[in-house]
């Protein structure tokens, strides 16, 4: 038994707090729930051994593919339900994975378990592969003797994340190919085709319009400083990637995504769906409201959602309802989410309502990704048309000037 300091809120809004003994946080949460209280915060009196979860730059960039983690989680659940030990299951899965880095991580985790570490603590040493959500769900499963159930919940969560990422990437393939082709054609025109055309203009001895001079200046810069341009382009890519990994960069990107037409709607739906599904899963597992919000904040990518959840966490500790918290951020959480959370709190079915919200937004995202090409195509045509039109006008204007002089 372990001692815990807790705060809980009853259906009538009454706050209860104190110190009690329980087998685990999940056990305490279940006990208080049976008494009509929802745990808002819980903290172990004993100091737990903290495991380092630092990530270096290379790890943060490379990561482990979701497909590999999905295969691992799904099969680990099956093996444990079949009676295999965790260590033996990990060794078997390490032999089956195709990712060498993940294979090494699984082998190390199995060795740590044999050395006396708990499964959750062994996973916590590898943040590049297992995030806080994964680690905490496993710890809850271990403490409550429901590891198989926790892994099944994680499998569903990873499947949803993998499907969502695949759909978004699939929808972006078409515009990416078009933009890449346009960029390649532009380089070809400026470095090879334009110089041949310009020799004709030089022989004609005509005054070139401003648009043509701009095109010529771009062509000269590419041809005379090709190595510098290539180096600058690479530096821009690397520097941009590094900047986006900083706090300021993440915040800048989050702001841009939330203020860009078309993209804004998808970003809101993705973050709301992820928030609702993960938060619901954590509450079902017996994790306290405060603990669940901490984990959810770490799993979201948009800085404005992360900050909103952290601020909401402080308010919930003071007894404010979740529905009132999300209501304070109408630009991030649509009114339908606020209303359904409120209904869930009134009926004592918050987890079920959050799951329904997640399914609703996931269906919306699925529809948006299907229509993404038709939405983006007119914008791409406008961009390409403007570029081609500018180039055509820049090349034709000198020719019209020559014809007018001849006449």
C-alpha positions in Angstrom: 0.0 0.0 0.0 1.1 3.5 -0.7 0.0 6.9 0.7 -1.5 9.5 -1.6 -2.6 13.2 -1.2 -5.7 13.7 -3.2 -8.4 16.2 -4.2 -11.7 15.1 -5.6 -15.0 16.7 -6.7 -18.4 15.2 -6.1 -21.4 15.4 -8.4 -22.9 18.2 -6.3 -19.6 20.2 -6.7 -18.4 19.5 -3.2 -14.6 19.3 -2.9 -13.0 16.5 -0.9 -9.3 16.3 -0.1 -7.0 14.5 2.2 -4.4 11.7 2.6 -5.2 8.0 2.2 -3.6 4.7 1.4 -4.2 2.7 -1.8 -2.5 0.1 -4.0 -2.1 2.6 -6.8 -3.5 5.9 -8.2 -5.9 3.8 -10.3 -7.2 2.0 -7.2 -7.7 5.3 -5.4 -9.5 6.8 -8.4 -11.9 3.7 -8.7 -12.6 3.8 -4.9 -13.5 7.5 -4.9 -15.6 7.1 -8.1 -17.6 4.4 -6.4 -18.3 6.9 -3.7 -19.5 9.5 -6.2 -16.3 11.6 -6.5 -14.1 12.4 -9.5 -10.4 12.7 -8.7 -9.0 16.0 -9.8 -5.5 15.7 -8.5 -3.4 13.0 -6.8 0.2 12.9 -5.6 2.1 10.0 -4.1 3.6 10.9 -0.7 6.6 8.7 -1.3 9.1 10.1 -3.7 9.4 8.0 -6.9 12.6 7.3 -8.6 12.8 9.5 -11.6 14.0 8.1 -14.9 15.8 10.3 -17.3 13.7 11.0 -20.4 16.0 13.5 -22.2 16.1 13.5 -26.0 18.9 14.7 -28.2 18.4 16.6 -31.5 19.0 13.5 -33.7 16.5 11.4 -31.8 13.9 14.1 -32.0 14.3 14.3 -35.8 14.5 10.6 -36.6 12.0 9.2 -34.1 10.4 5.7 -34.4 7.7 5.2 -37.1 4.1 4.9 -35.8 3.7 1.8 -37.9 6.5 0.1 -35.9 4.9 1.1 -32.6 1.5 0.0 -33.7 2.9 -3.5 -34.6 4.7 -3.7 -31.3 1.7 -2.6 -29.1 -0.8 -4.8 -30.9 1.3 -7.9 -30.8 2.6 -7.3 -27.2 -1.1 -7.3 -26.0 -1.8 -10.6 -27.8 1.3 -12.2 -26.4 0.7 -11.1 -22.8 -3.0 -12.3 -23.1 -1.6 -15.7 -24.3 0.4 -16.0 -21.0 3.9 -15.0 -22.2 5.9 -12.9 -19.8 6.7 -9.3 -20.7 10.4 -9.9 -21.1 10.0 -12.9 -23.4 7.4 -11.0 -25.4 9.8 -8.1 -25.9 12.6 -10.4 -27.0 10.3 -12.0 -29.6 9.1 -8.7 -30.9 12.6 -7.4 -31.1 13.4 -10.2 -33.5 10.4 -9.4 -35.7 10.8 -5.6 -36.0 12.5 -4.3 -39.2 13.7 -1.0 -37.6 17.2 -1.6 -36.2 17.0 1.3 -33.7 13.6 0.1 -32.3 15.0 -3.4 -32.2 17.9 -2.2 -30.0 15.5 -0.3 -27.7 13.2 -3.3 -27.2 16.2 -5.5 -26.4 17.4 -2.9 -23.8 13.9 -2.7 -22.3 13.8 -6.5 -21.9 17.3 -6.5 -20.2 16.2 -3.7 -17.8 13.1 -5.7 -16.8 15.3 -8.7 -16.1 17.5 -6.4 -14.0 14.6 -5.5 -11.8 13.0 -2.4 -13.4 9.3 -2.2 -13.8 8.0 -2.3 -17.4 6.9 1.4 -17.2 10.2 2.6 -15.8 12.1 0.6 -18.5 10.1 2.2 -21.2 10.5 5.7 -19.7 14.3 5.5 -20.4 13.5 5.7 -24.2 11.4 8.8 -24.8 12.2 8.7 -28.5 10.1 5.6 -28.8 7.6 5.8 -25.9 6.0 9.1 -25.0 4.5 10.0 -21.7 1.1 8.7 -22.7 2.5 5.3 -23.5 4.6 5.1 -20.3 1.8 6.2 -18.0 -0.8 3.9 -19.5 1.6 1.0 -19.0 2.3 2.0 -15.4 -1.5 2.2 -14.7 -1.9 -1.3 -16.3 0.9 -2.7 -14.2 -0.4 -1.2 -11.0 -4.0 -2.3 -11.6 -3.2 -5.7 -13.1 -4.8 -4.7 -16.4 -1.7 -4.3 -18.6 -3.4 -6.1 -21.5 -6.4 -3.7 -21.3 -4.0 -0.7 -21.2 -2.2 -2.0 -24.3 -5.4 -2.4 -26.1 -6.4 1.2 -25.4 -2.9 2.3 -26.6 -3.3 0.2 -29.8 -6.6 2.0 -30.6 -4.9 5.4 -29.9 -1.9 4.6 -32.1 -4.1 3.2 -34.9 -6.1 6.5 -34.9 -2.9 8.6 -34.9 -1.4 6.5 -37.7 -4.6 6.6 -39.8 -4.9 10.4 -39.3 -1.3 11.0 -40.2 -1.6 8.8 -43.3 -4.7 10.6 -44.5 -3.2 14.0 -44.1 0.1 13.0 -45.8 -1.9 11.4 -48.6 -3.9 14.5 -49.1 -0.7 16.6 -49.3 1.0 14.4 -51.9 -0.7 16.0 -54.9 0.0 19.6 -54.1 3.5 18.7 -53.0 4.3 17.1 -56.3 2.8 20.0 -58.3 4.8 22.6 -56.3 8.0 20.6 -56.6 7.5 20.2 -60.4 6.7 24.0 -60.7 9.9 24.8 -58.8 12.0 22.4 -61.0 10.5 23.9 -64.2 11.2 27.4 -62.9 14.9 26.6 -62.3 15.2 25.0 -65.7 13.7 28.1 -67.4 15.9 30.5 -65.5 19.2 28.7 -66.0 18.9 27.2 -69.5 16.1 28.5 -71.6 16.0 32.2 -70.6 19.7 32.9 -71.5 19.0 31.7 -75.0 16.0 34.0 -75.4 17.9 36.9 -73.9 20.6 36.7 -76.6 17.8 37.5 -79.1 16.8 40.6 -77.1 20.5 41.8 -76.9 20.7 41.6 -80.7 17.5 43.7 -81.0 18.9 46.4 -78.8 15.5 47.3 -77.1 14.7 48.8 -73.8 13.5 46.0 -71.5 10.5 46.4 -69.2 10.8 46.1 -65.4 9.3 42.6 -65.3 11.8 41.3 -67.8 14.7 42.9 -65.9 13.6 41.1 -62.7 13.5 37.8 -64.6 17.0 38.4 -66.0 18.4 39.4 -62.6 17.1 36.1 -61.1 18.6 34.1 -64.0 22.0 35.8 -63.6 22.0 35.2 -59.9 21.3 31.5 -60.3 23.9 31.0 -63.0 26.7 33.0 -61.5 26.2 32.0 -57.9 24.8 28.4 -58.3 26.9 26.9 -55.5 26.1 29.8 -53.1 22.4 29.5 -53.9 22.4 25.7 -53.3 24.3 26.1 -50.1 21.9 28.9 -49.0 18.9 26.6 -49.8 20.3 23.8 -47.8 21.2 26.1 -44.9 17.6 27.5 -45.1 16.1 24.0 -44.8 18.4 22.9 -41.9 18.0 26.2 -40.1 14.2 26.2 -40.6 14.0 22.6 -39.2 16.1 23.6 -36.2 14.0 26.8 -35.7 10.8 24.8 -35.7 12.2 22.6 -32.9 12.7 25.6 -30.6 9.9 27.0 -28.4 9.7 30.2 -30.5 9.6 28.2 -33.7 6.8 25.9 -32.5 4.8 28.8 -31.3 5.3 30.6 -34.7 4.2 27.6 -36.6 1.2 27.0 -34.4 0.1 30.6 -34.9 0.5 30.3 -38.7 -1.5 27.0 -38.8 -4.3 28.5 -36.7 -4.6 31.6 -39.0 -4.3 30.0 -42.4 -7.6 29.5 -44.3 -8.5 25.9 -45.0 -5.7 24.5 -42.9 -7.1 26.2 -39.7 -10.2 24.1 -39.7 -8.3 20.9 -40.0 -5.8 21.9 -37.3 -8.6 22.6 -34.8 -10.4 19.3 -35.6 -7.2 17.2 -35.3 -6.2 18.7 -32.0 -9.8 18.4 -30.5 -10.0 14.8 -31.7 -6.7 13.9 -30.2 -7.4 15.8 -26.9 -10.8 14.1 -26.5 -9.7 10.5 -27.3 -6.5 10.6 -25.2 -8.2 12.3 -22.2 -11.1 9.9 -22.3 -8.7 6.9 -22.4 -6.7 8.2 -19.5 -9.8 8.8 -17.4 -11.0 5.3 -18.1 -7.7 3.9 -17.0 -8.1 5.6 -13.6 -5.6 8.4 -14.0 -6.6 11.6 -12.2 -7.9 14.6 -14.0 -4.8 16.6 -13.4 -2.5 13.8 -14.3 -4.5 13.1 -17.5 -4.3 16.8 -18.5 -0.5 16.8 -18.0 -0.1 13.8 -20.3 -2.6 15.2 -22.9 -0.6 18.4 -23.1 2.6 16.5 -23.8 0.9 14.6 -26.7 -0.5 17.7 -28.6 1.7 19.5 -31.1 0.1 23.0 -31.3 1.5 25.3 -28.6 -1.7 27.3 -28.2 -3.6 24.1 -27.2 -0.8 23.0 -24.9 -0.9 26.4 -23.1 -4.7 26.3 -22.9 -4.6 22.9 -21.2 -1.9 23.9 -18.8 -3.9 27.0 -17.8 -7.0 24.8 -17.5 -5.2 22.4 -15.3 -4.6 25.2 -12.7 -8.3 26.2 -12.9 -9.5 22.6 -12.4 -7.3 22.3 -9.3 -9.3 25.1 -7.9 -12.6 23.3 -8.6 -13.5 24.7 -12.0 -15.3 22.2 -14.4 -13.6 21.1 -17.6 -16.5 22.5 -19.7 -15.9 26.0 -18.1 -12.2 25.7 -18.9 -12.6 24.9 -22.6 -15.4 27.5 -22.9 -12.7 30.1 -22.2 -11.0 29.2 -25.5 -13.7 29.4 -28.2 -11.1 29.9 -30.9 -9.5 26.5 -30.0 -12.4 24.4 -28.8 -15.7 24.6 -30.8 -19.0 25.1 -29.0 -20.1 21.5 -29.8 -17.1 20.2 -27.8 -17.9 22.5 -24.9 -21.6 21.5 -24.8 -20.9 17.8 -25.0 -18.4 18.0 -22.2 -20.9 19.9 -20.1 -23.5 17.2 -20.7 -21.0 14.5 -19.8 -20.2 16.3 -16.5 -23.9 16.6 -15.7 -24.7 13.0 -16.4 -21.4 11.5 -15.0 -20.4 10.2 -18.4 -17.6 12.5 -19.3 -15.4 9.7 -20.8 -18.2 8.5 -23.1 -19.0 12.0 -24.3 -15.3 12.7 -25.0 -15.1 9.4 -27.0 -18.1 10.5 -29.1 -16.5 13.9 -29.7 -13.3 12.2 -30.8 -15.2 9.9 -33.2 -17.2 12.9 -34.6 -14.1 15.0 -35.3 -12.2 12.0 -36.8 -15.1 11.5 -39.2 -14.9 15.2 -40.1 -11.2 14.9 -40.7 -11.7 11.9 -42.9 -14.1 13.8 -45.0 -11.8 16.9 -45.2 -8.9 14.8 -46.4 -11.0 13.2 -49.1 -11.9 16.7 -50.4 -8.5 18.2 -49.8 -7.4 17.9 -53.4 -10.4 19.6 -54.8 -10.0 22.4 -52.2 -6.3 22.9 -52.9 -6.4 22.5 -56.7 -7.9 26.0 -57.4 -5.3 27.6 -55.1 -2.5 25.8 -56.9 -3.9 26.7 -60.3 -4.0 30.4 -59.2 -0.4 30.2 -58.0 0.9 28.4 -61.2 -1.2 30.6 -63.4 0.2 33.8 -61.8 3.8 32.5 -62.2 3.3 31.5 -65.8 1.5 34.7 -66.6 4.2 36.9 -65.1 6.9 35.0 -67.1 5.0 35.1 -70.3 4.3 38.9 -70.0 8.0 39.5 -69.2 9.1 37.6 -72.3 6.4 39.0 -74.7 6.6 42.6 -73.8 10.1 43.2 -75.4 8.9 41.4 -78.5 5.8 43.7 -78.8 8.2 46.7 -78.4 10.3 45.5 -81.3 7.2 45.0 -83.5 6.0 48.4 -82.7 9.3 49.9 -83.7 9.3 48.0 -86.9 5.8 49.3 -87.8 
